[in-house]
Amino acid sequence: MFIGMLVPGIALIVVGVLGLRRRPNVMKTGLSWLAIAVGISFEVLLGLSIVPGGVSDNTFPLGALSAIALAAFILWGTVLADCLANESREGKERLSWAVVIALTFVVGAGLYCLIRRPKRLAERSA
């Protein structure tokens, strides 16, 4: 378990830091921070799990739940910022996607990433 959490945690932190060093983009910056937050959460959970007798049995699930909540919040904020910064100002598509993302939290963020973002990128490159 030690190596199973140590290596991915360090790898996620490194990937996040390298992502922050590249050219600025709202989505890439947010996802880089997401990778760093999840990597740090792995390392904190690892540290809590190896402290002898210092933590109760309930600490690990609570820490994992906190890490998941933090990652979901960072993803949601990143997708919402990407939508508001990069969607077309024409029509009501920008407003409707922002409302969907804001009200449905991670589900709306996932739908935006799967449905609208690829279409927007294809429209801009054409």
C-alpha positions in Angstrom: 0.0 0.0 0.0 2.9 2.4 0.8 4.4 2.2 -2.8 0.9 2.1 -4.3 0.1 5.6 -2.9 3.6 7.1 -2.9 4.5 6.7 -6.6 1.1 7.9 -8.0 1.1 10.9 -5.6 4.5 12.0 -6.6 3.8 11.4 -10.3 0.6 13.5 -10.1 2.4 16.4 -8.4 5.2 16.3 -11.0 2.6 16.2 -13.9 0.7 19.1 -12.3 3.8 21.2 -11.9 5.0 20.5 -15.5 1.5 21.4 -16.7 1.7 24.8 -15.0 5.0 25.6 -16.7 3.4 25.3 -20.2 1.6 28.1 -22.0 -1.3 29.4 -20.0 -4.7 28.1 -20.8 -7.7 28.0 -18.4 -8.4 24.3 -18.7 -4.8 23.2 -18.6 -4.0 25.3 -15.6 -7.1 24.0 -13.7 -6.3 20.4 -14.6 -2.7 21.0 -13.5 -3.9 22.2 -10.1 -6.3 19.3 -10.0 -3.4 16.9 -10.5 -1.3 18.6 -7.8 -4.3 18.6 -5.3 -4.9 14.9 -5.9 -1.2 14.1 -5.6 -0.9 16.0 -2.3 -4.0 14.3 -1.0 -2.5 10.9 -1.8 0.6 11.8 0.1 -1.4 13.2 3.1 -3.5 10.0 3.2 -0.3 8.0 3.0 1.2 10.0 5.9 -1.9 9.5 8.0 -2.0 5.8 7.3 1.6 5.2 8.5 1.4 7.2 11.8 1.4 4.5 14.5 -1.6 4.8 16.9 -1.9 8.5 16.2 -5.1 8.4 14.1 -8.4 6.5 14.5 -9.8 4.0 12.0 -12.2 6.7 10.7 -9.5 9.0 9.5 -8.7 7.2 6.2 -12.2 7.2 4.7 -12.8 10.8 5.8 -9.5 11.9 4.3 -10.3 10.0 1.0 -13.7 11.7 0.9 -12.1 15.1 1.5 -9.7 14.5 -1.3 -12.5 13.5 -3.7 -14.5 16.6 -2.7 -11.5 18.8 -3.3 -10.8 17.3 -6.7 -14.4 17.6 -7.7 -14.5 21.3 -6.7 -11.3 22.1 -8.6 -12.6 20.3 -11.7 -15.9 22.1 -11.5 -14.3 25.5 -11.1 -11.9 24.8 -14.0 -14.6 23.8 -16.4 -16.9 26.7 -15.4 -14.0 29.2 -15.9 -13.2 27.6 -19.3 -16.8 27.9 -20.4 -17.0 31.5 -19.3 -13.7 32.5 -20.8 -13.8 30.7 -24.1 -17.5 30.2 -25.2 -18.8 32.4 -28.0 -20.6 35.5 -26.9 -23.2 35.1 -29.7 -26.5 33.6 -28.7 -27.4 32.1 -25.4 -25.2 29.1 -25.5 -22.6 30.5 -23.2 -25.2 31.4 -20.5 -27.0 28.1 -20.8 -23.8 26.0 -20.4 -22.7 28.1 -17.5 -26.0 27.6 -15.8 -25.9 23.8 -16.5 -22.4 23.6 -15.1 -23.1 25.7 -12.1 -26.3 24.0 -11.1 -25.4 20.3 -11.7 -21.8 20.6 -10.3 -19.6 17.7 -11.5 -22.3 16.1 -13.8 -22.6 19.4 -15.8 -18.8 19.8 -15.9 -18.5 16.3 -17.3 -21.2 16.9 -19.9 -19.5 20.1 -21.0 -16.2 18.3 -21.4 -17.7 15.5 -23.3 -20.3 17.3 -25.5 -19.6 21.0 -26.0 -15.8 21.5 -25.5 -14.7 19.2 -28.5 -17.3 21.0 -30.7 -16.0 24.4 -29.7 -12.4 23.4 -30.3 -13.3 22.1 -33.7 -15.2 25.3 -34.6 -12.2 27.4 -33.6 -9.6 25.4 -35.6 -11.8 25.4 -38.8 
